[in-house]
Amino acid sequence: MKTTKIREKIIETLFLICALISVISVVAIIAFVFSKGLKPFFGENAYSFTDFITGVHWNPENNQYGVFYMIAGSVFATAGAILVGVPIGLLTAVFIAEVAPKSIVNIIKPAIELLAGIPSVIYGAFGMGIILPIIQKISPQPQGQSLLAVICVLTIMILPTIITLSESALRAVPNSYSEASLGLGASKMQTIFCSVVPAAKSGILSATVLGIGRAIGETMAVMMIAGNAIGGIPTSIWDKVRPLTVNISMEMGYASGRHQEMLFATGVVLFVFIMFVNITVMRITRKAGEKN
């Protein structure tokens, strides 16, 4: 009996250590990024935080570090991908979970899982080889690199996450919901969209949160097709953009001194931005769950 208790205590301690490693890692990353990212705004040669947040030009050679246009590019790209990807992903999940016969599901699901396993650089290559030439033919701009190209690629990239999690949420809805709706005379489509989907909205919103995180945090594929403008807020889908993640990945390898510190400051802005979006959507998701 005593030996069993000792073993259980050891296992519990091991689990606690694993949990603490995760927490400590997050705290360490946050502390490091914030300590490096906030440093250029304090001291004798401090850079204006207002100029950093509201600036629309990034030119380290002339000591210009403005990230507002990068924030705008990240917001527009993410919003566009979510506006296009969520309806497509949700309808696909509904088709798989409620409509499609098993023989069709056995074909579609492996394809979606395969889509989730493709490296981001391959998505970028696909964008360069297929999407950019198409956009270049219809764009009023001379180049295909644009906000529209970023939205198209990000939409494809977030689909597996949204489809998989939405399907799981739909399948988790008790059969009694559908049976009650059908028993009252509703059609199958009415039952799906008026009974099953509303009951699964908490899980669907959670899928949207993860999709937003994937879209905001994507770097390599976006870097290959965004155009990476050095300034100017995008005013149309045909304009080049430079999201926050791309700015960090492009210049961190050779940056030093003030330039490197401002890249860490960009990371702080990205971190705060992602946390704000996630907390906001998670609160909406929690409220939806409470209503259910």
C-alpha positions in Angstrom: 0.0 0.0 0.0 2.8 2.4 0.9 4.7 1.5 -2.3 1.6 2.4 -4.3 1.2 5.8 -2.6 4.8 6.6 -3.3 4.5 5.7 -7.0 1.4 7.9 -7.3 3.2 10.7 -5.5 6.1 10.4 -8.0 3.8 10.4 -11.0 1.9 13.5 -9.6 5.1 15.3 -9.1 6.2 14.4 -12.6 3.0 15.8 -14.0 3.4 19.0 -11.9 7.0 19.4 -13.2 5.8 19.1 -16.8 3.1 21.7 -16.2 5.5 24.1 -14.6 7.9 23.7 -17.5 5.2 24.9 -19.9 4.3 27.9 -17.6 7.9 28.8 -17.0 8.7 28.7 -20.7 5.8 31.1 -21.5 6.9 33.5 -18.7 10.5 33.4 -19.9 9.6 34.1 -23.5 7.3 37.0 -22.5 9.9 38.4 -20.1 12.7 38.2 -22.7 10.7 39.7 -25.6 9.3 42.6 -23.5 12.7 43.4 -21.9 14.3 43.6 -25.3 11.3 45.2 -27.1 10.7 48.0 -24.5 14.3 49.0 -24.1 14.5 51.4 -27.1 11.8 53.6 -25.6 13.6 54.4 -22.4 16.9 56.1 -21.7 18.8 59.1 -23.1 18.4 58.1 -26.8 14.9 56.8 -26.5 12.8 56.4 -29.6 9.4 58.0 -29.5 6.8 55.3 -28.8 4.1 57.4 -30.5 6.2 57.6 -33.7 6.8 53.9 -33.6 3.1 53.0 -33.2 1.7 55.6 -35.6 4.5 55.7 -38.2 3.9 54.4 -41.7 7.5 54.0 -42.9 10.1 51.5 -41.9 13.6 52.6 -43.0 16.4 51.6 -40.5 19.0 53.5 -42.5 17.2 56.8 -41.9 16.2 55.9 -38.3 12.6 55.5 -39.3 10.7 52.8 -37.4 6.9 53.0 -38.0 4.8 49.9 -37.7 1.2 51.2 -38.0 1.1 50.3 -41.7 2.3 46.8 -40.7 -0.5 46.5 -38.1 -3.0 47.6 -40.7 -1.6 45.0 -43.2 -1.8 42.2 -40.6 -5.4 43.2 -39.6 -6.6 43.4 -43.3 -5.0 40.1 -44.2 -6.3 38.3 -41.2 -9.8 39.8 -41.5 -10.0 38.9 -45.2 -8.9 35.4 -44.6 -11.4 34.9 -41.8 -14.3 36.5 -43.7 -13.6 34.1 -46.6 -12.3 31.1 -44.8 -14.9 30.7 -42.0 -18.0 30.4 -44.2 -16.2 28.0 -46.6 -14.8 26.0 -43.6 -18.1 25.9 -41.8 -20.1 24.8 -44.8 -17.5 22.1 -45.6 -17.8 20.9 -42.0 -21.6 20.8 -42.2 -21.3 18.8 -45.4 -19.0 16.3 -43.8 -20.8 16.0 -40.5 -24.4 16.1 -41.6 -24.9 15.7 -45.4 -22.2 13.7 -47.2 -22.4 9.9 -47.4 -19.6 7.9 -45.8 -17.9 7.1 -49.1 -17.5 10.8 -49.8 -16.4 11.6 -46.3 -13.6 9.0 -46.6 -12.2 10.9 -49.5 -12.6 14.5 -48.3 -11.3 14.0 -44.7 -7.9 12.6 -45.7 -7.5 15.4 -48.2 -8.2 18.0 -45.4 -5.8 16.3 -43.1 -3.1 16.3 -45.8 -3.8 20.0 -46.4 -3.0 20.6 -42.7 0.3 18.8 -43.0 1.7 20.8 -45.9 4.7 23.1 -44.9 4.0 26.8 -45.1 6.8 27.3 -47.6 4.9 25.0 -50.1 1.9 27.2 -49.7 4.1 30.2 -50.5 5.5 28.4 -53.6 1.9 27.6 -54.6 1.0 31.3 -54.2 4.0 32.4 -56.3 3.4 29.9 -59.1 -0.4 29.9 -59.3 -2.1 32.8 -57.4 0.3 35.6 -58.3 0.2 35.1 -62.1 -3.6 35.1 -61.9 -3.8 38.3 -59.8 -1.2 40.0 -62.1 -3.5 39.5 -65.1 -6.5 41.2 -63.4 -4.7 43.7 -61.1 -4.4 47.4 -62.0 -0.9 47.2 -60.4 2.1 45.9 -62.4 2.8 43.2 -59.8 0.9 40.3 -58.4 2.2 40.6 -54.9 -0.6 42.1 -53.0 -3.0 42.0 -50.1 -5.3 39.9 -52.2 -2.7 37.2 -52.7 -2.0 37.1 -48.9 -5.7 36.7 -48.2 -6.1 33.9 -50.8 -3.1 31.9 -49.3 -4.1 32.4 -45.7 -7.6 31.3 -46.5 -6.3 28.0 -47.8 -4.0 27.6 -44.8 -6.7 28.1 -42.1 -9.3 25.9 -43.8 -8.0 22.6 -42.2 -8.2 24.0 -38.7 -11.6 25.5 -39.1 -13.1 22.5 -40.9 -11.7 19.9 -38.4 -12.7 21.7 -35.2 -16.1 22.8 -36.6 -16.9 19.2 -37.7 -16.0 17.9 -34.2 -18.3 20.5 -32.6 -21.1 19.6 -34.9 -20.8 15.9 -34.2 -20.8 16.6 -30.5 -24.3 18.0 -30.6 -26.7 15.4 -29.2 -28.9 13.6 -31.7 -31.9 14.6 -29.7 -31.6 18.1 -31.0 -32.0 16.9 -34.6 -34.7 14.4 -33.7 -36.7 17.1 -31.9 -36.4 19.5 -34.8 -37.3 16.9 -37.4 -40.2 15.8 -35.2 -41.6 19.3 -35.3 -41.7 19.2 -39.1 -38.5 21.0 -40.0 -36.6 20.1 -43.1 -33.1 18.7 -42.9 -31.5 22.0 -43.9 -33.6 23.9 -41.4 -32.6 21.4 -38.7 -28.9 21.8 -39.5 -28.8 25.6 -39.6 -31.5 26.4 -37.0 -30.7 23.7 -34.5 -27.4 21.9 -34.9 -25.2 24.8 -35.9 -26.4 27.2 -33.2 -25.8 24.4 -30.6 -22.3 24.0 -31.8 -21.5 27.7 -32.1 -19.1 27.6 -29.1 -16.9 25.1 -30.8 -17.1 26.9 -34.1 -16.0 30.1 -32.5 -13.1 28.2 -30.9 -12.1 27.1 -34.4 -12.3 30.7 -35.5 -9.9 31.7 -32.7 -7.3 29.1 -33.8 -7.8 30.2 -37.4 -7.1 33.8 -36.5 -4.0 32.8 -34.6 -2.8 30.8 -37.6 -3.4 33.7 -40.0 -1.8 36.3 -37.8 1.3 34.2 -37.0 2.0 32.9 -40.5 5.4 34.2 -41.9 7.1 32.2 -44.6 4.2 31.9 -47.1 3.1 35.5 -46.5 6.7 36.8 -47.0 6.9 35.1 -50.4 3.7 36.8 -51.8 3.1 40.0 -49.8 5.4 42.3 -51.7 6.9 43.6 -48.4 6.3 47.3 -48.8 8.6 49.7 -46.8 5.8 52.1 -46.1 2.2 53.2 -46.7 -1.1 51.9 -45.5 -2.7 49.6 -48.0 -5.8 51.3 -49.5 -6.9 48.4 -51.8 -6.5 44.7 -52.1 -4.0 45.3 -55.0 -1.5 47.0 -52.8 1.7 45.4 -51.4 1.7 44.7 -47.6 4.2 44.0 -44.9 2.7 42.2 -41.9 4.4 42.3 -38.5 5.7 38.7 -38.7 7.3 39.2 -42.1 9.1 42.3 -40.9 10.7 40.4 -38.0 11.7 37.4 -40.0 13.2 39.3 -42.9 15.5 41.5 -40.9 16.3 39.8 -37.6 19.1 37.8 -39.2 21.3 40.8 -39.9 20.0 43.5 -37.6 22.0 44.9 -34.7 21.8 47.7 -32.2 18.8 50.0 -32.4 17.5 48.1 -35.5 17.4 44.8 -33.6 15.7 46.4 -30.6 13.0 47.8 -32.8 12.4 44.4 -34.3 11.9 43.1 -30.8 9.5 46.0 -30.2 7.6 44.8 -33.3 7.4 41.4 -31.6 5.9 43.0 -28.5 3.3 44.8 -30.7 2.5 41.4 -32.4 2.2 39.6 -29.1 -0.1 42.3 -27.6 -2.2 42.3 -30.8 -2.6 38.5 -30.8 -3.5 38.4 -27.1 -6.1 41.2 -27.5 -7.7 39.4 -30.4 -7.6 36.0 -28.7 -9.0 37.3 -25.4 -11.8 39.1 -27.1 -12.9 36.1 -29.2 -12.5 33.8 -26.3 -14.8 36.0 -24.2 -17.4 35.9 -27.0 -17.0 32.1 -27.2 -17.5 31.7 -23.4 -20.6 33.8 -23.5 -21.9 31.7 -26.4 -21.3 28.6 -24.3 -23.1 30.0 -21.3 -26.1 30.8 -23.5 -26.1 27.3 -24.8 
